[in-house]
Amino acid sequence: MTLSRRSLLSHASAGAFLGAVAPGLNVAFAQSAPAGGNILIVLYLRGASDGLQMFAPAGDADYIANRPTIKVPSSGAGAGFGLASLDGVDFYLNPAAPELRDLFNTGKLAVVHAAGIPNSDRSHFESQDTMEIGSAPGEDEAGGGWLTRHLDALGGERPLLGTVASAYSMPISLLGYTSGLAIPEVTTFNVSGGNTTANQLRNITTGTSAYKEVAVNTLDAIATVQAGLQTATNDVDAVYSGAVGSSLRSLARLIKMNVGVDLATVDHDGWDHHDNLPTEFAARAGELSKSLWAFWHDLQDYQDRLTIVTMTEFGRRLKENESEGTDHGSASFMLAMGAGVKGGKIYGAWPGLKANQLRNGDLAVTTDYRRVLSEILVNRHGQTKIAEVFPTMAYNPLGITA
């Protein structure tokens, strides 16, 4: 079997690979470029988050009629938080997310409603792949993931730990990028094993094996992280929640090591709510809300550099199903948060919820997800060749960032 650095890092964490092959090595501290530029975090809500449950047009008669048991009310028990209006429609944030309300009200958070993939096919796998490649159905797919194309277009040397996934493997958005590292938990990022495998790795790193470059870089990254752990700590007042909270807490600690992280991806699973939506959705929304608030607070010294964007593969159908849930739909929402974001506003165009305004029973997509991503790349991450990132879509910013 031949295993290239490209194929290895395209599909799995080098650290995870080496952890299985050879460990317990003491290596010299690796030098990384100093931090100082903007930091972009891409947070994927996997499972298709229901935008009509997160940001509900709670007073809309069609919304109320189609969701008699699961709707977010505008008043009374379980009422949502009134946020803002879009095209004359008032929107209410899910009551499980008070921290998002506070971020919105202080101008740190912006919402894009009715966003997503044009003509989505309602398949989780197809839609996630499409979105992470950075295309739309029926288009010729560009090579690699959209973040890979972004980094390639930026060019230049990058720090050893410049690009990380706070996960066990690299996402498709970084497909083909050979210098990223998957670090699911920074405090345990290490190799493990016995003397036999450790000696094998020493031989690999001193020889001419195809494993040499990836092994050396991973060992250098581990040494850098281990040294950084001596000083970087979490803010004790930053209360994270759930698995996404663990990922964001680990990432915050890595950023505070000042090892050059300027692009990171995070996943938040569990948004596929076909039944018992009010309870299950509230749990996920609460985790997201608490953890984004904690992450923002934890990185208070980096807030002028930090921008976060969320995405999800599609939304849910307008009409609730018989299990008090919602099935696969089309449009959902995106969030932009942090430095440079003109928050406290809902962006996009509201398509309406009347039968003739829906797309096959779904909320219609009026904002292509790439409009949001491209604007953030240009204004917050130094991209000057955006046509190389999204070659099939003209640049057309919403004005969501400065």
N, C-alpha and C positions, 0 to 999 in steps of 0.2 A: 504493500500500500504506500502511496506517496501522499504526503500531507503538506500542503503549502501554507505559508503564513496567511495568505489571503483566505484560503478555504477555512482554515482554523478559526480566524477571527471573524469571519462572516457569519459563523453559525454558533459560536460558543465563546465563553470567557476563557482567555488564555490562562487566567488564574485558576479557573475550575479545572482545566486540562492538566495543568502542572500539579495541582493539588492531588490529582489521581495518579500522577506519574512519579513525582519526586520531590521530597520535601525536607523541611527543617534546615534550610541553608541560611547561612549568615553572609550577606553580601554588602558591598560598600554602598553608602548612601548615594542615591542617584540625584543629580542636579536637574531641576526643572526650571522652565522659564518663569519669571515672577508673574504673579497675577496682577491685573490692573485694568483689563478691558471689560466689556460688557459680558454678562453671563446669561445664557439662554437655557431655560428648562422647558422641555417638551413633555407634557403629561398626557398620556393616552388613557382614556376611560374605556376599557375594553368590555364589550358585551352590548353596546349600543344604549347609551344613556338617554332617558326619555326627557327631551327638552320641554315638553308640555307639562311635565311633573316638576321639573326643576324651576322653570320660569313660566308660570301658568297665566294665561289670559283669563283670570278667575271669574271675571264678570261677563264673559262672552257667552251668549245663549247657546251657541253650537257646542262650545266646550262643555258646558254644564249638562247639556242633553246627552252627549256622547260618553260622559264619564260620571254617571250618577252615583257610583259608590266609591270611586277612587280620586275624585277631583280635589284640587287644592281650593278651599273656599276663600273668598275675599274678606269674610268677617265671621265672627263667632268662633266656636271650638275648632282648633286646628287650622286657623286662618294663616295664610301666607303673609310674608312681609311685603308691603307695597314698595316697589322700587322706582319704576319710571314707566313712561309710555313710549310706544313705537307706533307711528302711523295712526295715532288716535286711540290705540288700545292700551289699557293699563295692565301691567304685568306684576305678578306677585311671586316672590322667591319662596321656595319650599320652606316650611317652618323649621325643618331639621337643620337649616344652614344659617344660623344667626351670624356666624363669623364672616361669611361671605357678604351678608347685608352690611356689616360694619366696614369691610374693605371697600365695598361699592360706594357707600355713603361718604367715605373719606377720600374718594377719587382714586383709589389704588386699583380698582377692578372694573373692567368693562365687559359687557356681554354682547355677543353677536348671536342673534336669534335666526332661526330658519336657515342655518348653515349646514353644509355637508357636501356630499358627492352628487353632482348632477346625474340624474337617471340611475341611481343606485339600484342594485338588484336584490337587496335585502338578505344577502348571504354574508354572515359574519366573516368567513375566511376570505371570500372574494373582495369584500369591501375593505377589510383591514389591509389586505395586500395592495389594493388599488390606492388607498389613501397613503400608505407608507412608501409606495413607489413614487407617489406624487402625480397621479394621472387621473383620468376619468374614463368610464366605459366607452369603448369605441375609438379611443385614441391610441396612437402608437406609443408604447411605453418607452420612456427614456431609460438609459442604463442605470442600474444600481438604485439605491434609495434616495429620497429627496434630500436628506441630510448629507448623504455622501456626495451628491452633486454640489450641494452648497459648500462643503469643505473643499472639494476639488476646485471649485470656481474661486474660492478665497485664495488658494495657493499658499505658498510660504511654509516655513517650518512651524510645527506645532509642538507644544509641551508634551512630555511623555504621558501626562494625565490630563491632557486638554479635553479629551472626549471620553465620556464614561456613560455606561448604562447602569442605573441603580437596579440591577436585575441579575438573573443567573445567565442570561445570554443576550447577545446584541439584537436589537430590533431590526426589522426589515428596512426601516427608514435609513439605517446605516449599512445596508447590504453593500458589500464590495469595499467598504472602508476598512483598511487593514491595521489601523493604529489605535482603534478604540479598545477600551477594556470594560468588561462587565464586572461590577463590584457590588454584589447583593448586600453585603454588610461590611462596612469599612473596618470594624473592630476585629473581624475574623478573616480578613483578606490575607491569605497566607497559603503556603504549600504545606502538605502534611504527609506523613509516612515515615518510613524507616531508613536505616543507613544504606540498605541495598539500593533503593530507588534514588536516594540522595546522591549516591556515587554515580549512578547512571546519568543523572542530570548534570553533574559536574563534567562528565565526559562529553555530553552533548554540547555544553556551553563552551568547551575549550576546543572542540573539534570543528569539522566543516559540515556537520549535519545540516539538513534543511530546517531542523528545529532550532538552530542556534539563535537566530535573530529574535524569534518570538520568545524563546526561553530567557535570553538576556534581558530583553525589554520588560518582561513580566517580573523577573526577579528584581530589576531596578525599581519597578513600580511598587512592588511589595516593600522593599526597603524604604522607599520614600514615604509610603503610608505608615509604616511602623514607626518611623522617626516622628512623623507628624502627630501620631496619636499621643505622643508624650505631652503635647501642648494644647491641641484642639479639643474642646469639650462642648457639650450641648448646653444651651441655656436651660437652667433648671425650671424656669417658668414656661418653657415652650412645651405644651401638652399635646403630643401627637396622638393619633387614633388609628387603629387597624393596621393592616399590612402596608397600605400606602403611607401611613405615618412612619412606619419603620424604615421604609425606603427613603422617604424625605429626610428623616432624622440622620440616617447614615450619610446621605448626600450633603446635608448641611455641614456635618462634621468634616467631610472631605474638602468642601469649599473653604472652610475656615483654616485649613492647613496651608492655604496659599501656595498650592502646588501647580497652579495654572489651569484649573478646570474652568472652561468657558462655554461648554456645551454638554448637556446631560439629558438623558431620557429616563422617564419613570413611568411605570404602569400602575393602573388602579383597576383591578379586575372586579367582576361581580355585578355588572349592570344589566344583565339579561333577565328582566323581570316579567316572565310570562304569567306568574301568579303571585298573589299576596303582595302586590306592588306597594301599597301604602307603607307597610312595615319594612319590607326589604329595601325599598328605595330610600326611605328615611335613614336606614342604617348606613347605606353607602354615601348618601349626601352628607350625613353627619361626619363620617370619616374624612371626606374630602374637605369639608368646611373647616373642621378643627385642625386638620393637618396643614392646610395652606396657611391658615392663620399662624400656627406654630412655626412653620418654616419661615414665614416672613419675619416673625419676631426673633427667631433664632439667628437670622442673618441680618440683624439690624445694622451692622456696620457695612453691609454690602448692598443695602437697598437701592442705592443710586446706580448700581450696575446690574441689578437682577431683574430679568423679565421672564414671565412664565406664560405659556400658552397651552390650553387644553384642546383636545380633539376626541371625537368618538366616531365609530364607523358609520352609524346612521341613527335616526331617532326611532320613534315608535308610532304605531297607528293611532289615529285620533280616538277611535271607538275602543272602549275597554272590552276585554273578552269575558268569558263566563267564569274565569278563575280569578277575577279581580286583578287582572294584569293587563299588559299590552303586548301585542305582537310586533314583529319587525316592520319598520316604517321607512321614512326617507329623511327629512330634515330634522336636525336637533339643534345644538347650541355649541358655541365655543366661548372660552374665557380668555381674556388677556389681562395680565396683572403685573404690577410692579413699575419699574423705572421706565419712563418714556410713554407710559400708557395714559391716554386721556380718559380716565375712568369716570364712574358715576353716570354712565349713559348706556343705553341699549342701541346697538348698531344693526344695520341691515335694512331689509324691507319685509314687512309683514304680509304674507300672502293671503291671509284669511282662512277661516275654517268652514265656510259654506261648501256644500257638496261640489259645486262647480269650480271651487278654488283649490280643492284637494288634488293630490296626485295619486290616483288609485286608492283613495281612502287615507292617504298620508298627508301630513304637513309638507307642502312643497318646498324644495330648496330654492332660495332666492339669492344666497351668497355662497359661491363656490369656496370651499375650505381653503383653497390655494391663495385666494385674495388676502386672507388673514395671515397665512404663513409667509407669503412673499413680502408683505408690508413689514412684518416683524423682522424678517431677515435683512431687509434693506435698511430700516431705521434703527434697529437694535443690535445687529450682528455684523455690520460692515459689508454687506453684500452689494457689489457694484455690477455684477453680471447676472442679474436675476433671470434673464432669458435662458441661461444655461441650467438653471435649477428647475424651472417650470417652462420648458420650451414650447408647449402647446397652448399657453395662456398668456395674453398680454397683461402687463403690469397695470393694475387699476386699484390703487389703495382706497380703503374705506375712510381713512383719516383717523384711525383708532390709535395711532402712535405719533409721537413727536420725533 
